[in-house]
Amino acid sequence: MGITNVLYNRSEFLEKAQEFLDACESSGWCIISIDIERFKLFNNWYGQEAGDILLQNIPCFVYSR
């Protein structure tokens, strides 16, 4: 996993997602995938540290809605 505790690639994501869903099968959990438009531009403009902070805060934003 990277600095923001995200997965490096699609195959790793699919493997971890399946493990998670298998473990939580009866609890009603789900997985949401979000495409962040223009993230590369944001990361290049404000720097990787700001990009990491943004990625860490998106789940909090989504949860609060």
N, C-alpha and C positions, 0 to 999 in steps of 0.2 A: 504494500500500500504506500501511497505517496504522503506528502506532508499534510494534506488535508483529509487524510484517511479515505481517499477515494480509490477506486480500482483503476488499474493501468490500461486495461483493454476490454473489449467486448466479451471475449471468451472467459476471462476471469470474472467479469460481472455476472455472466450467465451461470457459471459454476456456483459462485457465492449466493446468488439469488435463489437458485434451486435448493441449496443447502438450508438457507433461511426459511423458505416456504415449507420445506419438508418438516423442519423442526417446529414450525408454528402453524401447522396445518389446521388444527382445531380451534385456534385462537382468533381467527378473523383478520389477521394481518394482511396487508397488501404492500406492493412495491410501486412507487411512482417514479417515472423517468421524466426528467425535465431537460429540454433543450434550451440553453441560455444563448439567446441571440446576441451576436457580436461580442462574445466573451473574449475572443482573441484580441480584438481591438481594445477592449477595456484593459486586459492584462498588459498589452503593449504600452498603452498610454499611461496607466497608473502604476505599473510594475507588478511583479509576481506576488509580492507580499500583500498588496491590496487585492489581487485576484484570489489569493488564498483566503483572505478575510471574507470576501464576497461569497465564495463557495461555502465557507463554514456557516455563514449567516442565512443562506437561502432556506435551509430546512426550518429555521425559527420563523422566518417570514411566512412560509407556506403553512406551518402549523398554527400560526396565530390567525389565519383567515378561516 
